[in-house]
C-alpha cells in the first residue's frame, strides 16, 4: 500500500526509531519519489501555504542530523549511487543508520514548527533493490524500524514519459546524472516504483 497523505495521528506501519521522540515540537513531513516526480514543486507549494498561515517551516534535504561526521565523505561519492551496491550500502549504513542515532542528539529544523524533508532512506532502499537487488538494500528493508520515521509521508509517482518531458524543460544547470539516468533507464524506473510501493 502506498501512503500518499497520512494524518499525524495515523501511524506509518513501522514504529519510530529509538530517540525519534526527542524531536518534540517539530512536525516532520517526508516528500519522496523518483527524480522528476514533482517533489520540488510540491514542497515549494507546501512551504508557501504554511508561510501564508503563519507556520514556521523549513525545507531539508539529505541526512537529518546537523553534525553528521560522514556527510562530507558521502557527498563525494559518485552519482547515481544506485549503480553500485557498495555505494548504496555506504549511504544506508554510514549515512542513514548513523543518522538514526545522531538525530536525537542534534536534530535538524531547530526553531521550526514543521520540517519538510525532500527524500530519505525509502528512496535509497527502493533504488538499491530495483537496480540489484543489492544485499545492503535488502537488509535495510528488513531493518526499516531502526531508521527515523516521519509524522506524514507523501510518496509521488510520475510515468517515464512525464519525467522525460520535465527533464527536457528543466534548466540544464539544475539537472544531474541521477536525473538523467532514471529517465534513460525506464526498466529501473518501473522497478523502483514497484519497490517504493512495496516499502510503504
Secondary structure, 3 states (H helix, E strand, C coil): CCCCCCCCCCCCCCCCCCCHHHHCCCEEEEEEECCCCCHHHHHHHHHHHHHHCCCCEEEEECCCCCCCCCHHHHHCCCCCHHHCHHHHHHHHHHHHHHHHHHHCCCCCCCCCCEEEEECCHHHHHHHHHHHCCCHHHHHHHHCHHHCCCCCEEEEECCCHHHHHHHHHHCCHHHCCHHHHHHHHCHHHHHHHHHHHHHHC
